[in-house]
Amino acid sequence: MTSTHPNRVSLPDILTSWKQTTELIFPRVCASCQTFGPSMLGAGALCPLCDQLVRLATLNLQTTTLPGTRLPVVSAGRYEHELGRCVLAYKDAGRTDLSPYLASALARALTCLLELSEGELEPAEPIYLVPLPSSRASVRRRGYAPAPLLARAVLPLLCSPVSVKVADVLAQVPAWARASPGQHRSKAQKTLGIEERYRQMQGKLRVGKPALHQLGRYYSLEDATCLLVDDVFTTGASLREGYRVLSHRGARVLGGATIAYVPKRQRYNTE
């Protein structure tokens, strides 16, 4: 016969109790509606209601053409309400726990983009997701780069017959290297019009240096198939600059994918 110990507490019970205690002391807050309490116990970054609303919002895929090119840009939803607050919290409030929600949305946009580009894909050649980079100052402030982090989170969610990899080949040109004598400091993008955004982005991106570049390593982009990845599509200035840099180095850019797009009526007062 085996003896039982009714008072013995198992390790899973201890962990569950500890998690419940910590959530009572440090309550989890919904990244969208800021609610906390019983509805957030054991939940992720969103309360059950916002979770459903964000999932519904990212089912509304939008395909547009990148200005000045023929490239398609696919976005998972509109930059507004719950989805807009989630993207903003992910970028500026350190809510990296939103990554699973936003990566799922980006995966839908990329899957649609891959279907649109099916005729241009080579089965034997990999596809490179090229995220748009953040400035060094932004990375220092946030502690991470939003687009590259999402690009890596989306890889396990993609179902593609072609190998898909992430390539951090783009880098921002430092402000001191771009500014000419007497040039004023660049303004915040949300205060600029469409043409001003395009002018400000010109020359802002370049092909970066890989690790161990001191040993002669460099990025070879000749005939590489690339998809641009960003968080929000506003005017397309950043995506167009990324396309210019990559195509100048011989890469084949098939399009871009973003989590959300800003409706035209909001593009002058929303970033």
C-alpha positions in Angstrom: 0.0 0.0 0.0 1.1 3.6 -0.7 0.7 6.2 2.0 -0.7 9.6 1.1 0.2 12.9 2.7 -2.9 15.2 2.5 -0.9 18.1 3.9 1.9 17.9 1.4 2.0 20.9 -1.0 3.2 20.2 -4.5 5.6 22.5 -6.4 2.9 23.6 -9.0 0.7 24.7 -6.1 3.5 26.7 -4.6 4.2 28.4 -7.9 0.5 29.2 -8.4 0.2 30.6 -4.9 3.3 32.7 -5.4 2.0 34.1 -8.7 -1.3 35.0 -7.2 0.4 36.7 -4.3 2.7 38.8 -6.5 -0.2 39.8 -8.8 -2.1 41.1 -5.7 0.9 43.1 -4.5 1.9 44.2 -8.0 -1.3 44.1 -10.0 -1.1 43.5 -13.7 -2.6 46.4 -15.7 -4.2 46.1 -19.1 -2.0 47.8 -21.7 -5.1 49.1 -23.5 -7.8 50.2 -21.1 -5.6 50.3 -18.0 -7.9 48.1 -15.9 -6.6 45.9 -13.1 -8.0 43.5 -10.6 -9.7 40.1 -10.8 -10.1 40.3 -14.6 -6.3 40.5 -15.0 -5.4 37.6 -12.7 -3.6 35.1 -14.8 -4.1 37.1 -17.9 -1.6 38.4 -20.4 -0.9 42.0 -21.3 -4.6 42.6 -22.1 -7.9 42.1 -20.2 -10.2 39.6 -21.9 -12.3 42.3 -23.5 -9.4 44.2 -25.0 -7.8 40.9 -26.1 -10.9 40.1 -28.2 -11.1 43.7 -29.6 -7.5 43.7 -30.6 -7.8 40.3 -32.3 -10.9 41.5 -34.2 -9.1 44.8 -35.2 -6.2 42.9 -36.7 -8.4 40.8 -39.0 -9.1 43.8 -41.2 -6.1 43.5 -43.5 -5.4 46.6 -45.6 -3.3 46.5 -48.8 -2.0 49.7 -50.3 0.8 50.7 -52.7 4.0 52.3 -51.3 4.1 55.9 -52.8 6.5 56.3 -55.6 6.8 52.6 -56.2 4.6 49.6 -57.2 5.3 47.7 -54.0 2.4 46.4 -51.9 2.2 47.2 -48.2 0.0 45.1 -46.1 -1.2 46.2 -42.7 -3.1 44.1 -40.2 -5.5 46.8 -38.9 -6.2 50.5 -38.4 -4.1 52.5 -36.0 -6.9 53.5 -33.7 -8.7 52.5 -30.5 -7.4 49.4 -28.8 -4.8 48.5 -31.5 -3.4 52.0 -31.6 -3.0 52.1 -27.8 -1.3 48.7 -27.8 1.2 49.7 -30.5 1.9 53.0 -28.6 2.3 51.1 -25.3 4.7 48.6 -27.0 6.8 51.3 -28.5 6.9 54.0 -25.8 5.8 52.4 -22.5 8.0 49.3 -22.4 5.1 46.9 -22.8 7.1 44.2 -24.5 4.6 41.7 -23.1 2.4 42.8 -26.0 4.7 41.1 -28.4 2.6 37.9 -28.8 -0.5 39.9 -29.8 1.3 42.2 -32.2 3.5 39.4 -33.7 0.3 37.5 -34.4 -1.1 40.5 -36.3 2.1 41.0 -38.2 2.2 37.3 -39.1 -1.2 37.7 -40.8 0.0 40.8 -42.8 3.2 38.9 -43.8 1.3 35.8 -44.9 -0.9 38.0 -47.1 2.2 39.7 -48.5 3.8 36.3 -49.3 0.6 35.2 -51.1 0.6 38.4 -53.2 4.3 37.8 -54.1 4.0 34.1 -54.7 4.8 34.4 -58.4 8.1 36.2 -57.6 9.4 33.7 -55.0 12.2 31.3 -55.7 11.7 28.0 -53.7 15.4 27.5 -53.3 16.1 31.0 -52.1 15.3 32.3 -48.6 13.3 35.4 -47.9 14.7 38.0 -45.6 12.6 40.1 -43.2 14.3 43.4 -43.0 13.0 45.5 -40.0 13.3 49.2 -40.1 15.8 50.3 -37.5 15.4 52.7 -34.6 17.8 55.4 -33.8 20.5 54.7 -31.2 18.9 57.3 -28.9 15.6 55.5 -29.1 17.2 52.1 -28.4 18.9 53.5 -25.4 15.7 55.1 -24.1 13.5 52.0 -24.7 16.1 49.3 -24.1 15.0 47.6 -27.3 14.2 48.2 -31.0 10.5 47.6 -31.6 10.5 46.4 -35.3 13.5 44.0 -35.0 12.1 42.5 -31.8 8.7 41.9 -33.6 10.4 40.5 -36.7 12.0 37.7 -34.6 8.8 37.0 -32.7 6.9 36.5 -35.9 9.2 33.8 -37.4 7.6 30.8 -35.5 4.1 32.0 -36.6 4.8 32.0 -40.4 3.8 29.0 -42.5 5.7 29.5 -45.7 7.1 26.9 -48.1 10.2 29.2 -48.5 12.7 29.6 -45.7 12.2 33.0 -43.9 15.0 34.7 -41.9 15.5 38.0 -40.2 18.2 40.3 -41.5 19.1 43.4 -39.5 20.9 45.0 -42.5 19.5 48.5 -42.2 20.8 51.1 -39.8 20.1 54.8 -39.2 22.7 57.3 -40.2 23.6 59.4 -37.1 22.3 62.9 -37.1 25.7 64.5 -37.1 26.7 62.6 -40.2 23.6 63.8 -42.1 23.5 67.4 -41.0 25.2 69.9 -43.2 26.6 73.2 -41.9 23.8 75.6 -41.0 21.1 72.9 -41.2 18.5 73.1 -38.5 17.7 70.1 -36.3 15.1 67.9 -37.8 11.6 68.2 -36.5 9.4 65.4 -35.1 7.8 63.5 -37.9 4.3 63.9 -36.5 4.5 67.7 -37.1 5.4 67.3 -40.8 3.4 66.9 -43.9 3.9 64.1 -46.4 6.5 65.8 -48.6 8.4 67.1 -45.6 8.5 63.5 -44.2 10.0 62.2 -47.5 12.6 64.9 -47.5 13.6 64.3 -43.9 13.9 60.6 -44.5 16.2 60.9 -47.5 19.6 59.7 -46.6 18.5 58.7 -43.1 19.1 54.9 -43.6 22.1 52.9 -44.8 23.3 49.3 -44.9 24.8 48.7 -41.5 27.9 46.8 -40.4 27.5 43.2 -39.3 29.2 41.7 -36.2 32.9 41.1 -36.7 33.0 43.6 -39.6 36.6 44.3 -38.5 37.4 40.9 -39.9 36.2 41.9 -43.3 32.6 40.7 -43.0 29.9 42.6 -44.8 26.3 42.2 -46.0 25.9 40.9 -49.5 22.4 41.9 -50.8 22.9 41.1 -54.5 19.7 39.4 -55.6 18.5 38.8 -52.0 14.7 38.7 -51.7 13.6 41.0 -49.0 10.3 42.1 -47.2 10.4 45.3 -45.2 8.9 45.2 -41.7 7.7 48.1 -39.6 5.2 48.8 -36.8 3.0 51.5 -38.3 2.4 52.7 -41.9 1.7 56.4 -41.9 3.0 58.1 -45.1 5.4 55.3 -46.2 8.5 57.6 -46.0 10.5 55.2 -43.9 9.5 52.2 -46.0 10.4 54.0 -49.2 13.8 55.0 -47.8 14.4 51.4 -46.8 13.4 50.2 -50.3 15.7 52.8 -51.9 18.7 51.6 -49.8 18.1 47.9 -50.4 17.4 48.1 -54.1 20.5 50.3 -54.6 22.5 47.4 -53.2 20.9 44.9 -55.6 18.2 43.4 -53.3 14.8 42.4 -54.6 12.2 44.1 -52.4 8.8 42.5 -52.8 6.9 44.8 -50.4 6.3 45.7 -46.8 4.2 44.6 -43.9 3.1 46.5 -40.8 0.9 46.0 -37.8 -1.3 49.0 -38.4 -1.9 51.8 -40.9 -2.9 55.3 -40.1 -6.1 56.4 -42.0 -5.4 59.4 -44.3 -7.5 61.8 -42.2 -5.3 61.2 -39.2 -1.9 61.3 -40.9 -1.1 64.8 -40.0 -1.8 64.5 -36.3 -1.0 60.9 -35.4 2.3 59.0 -35.2 
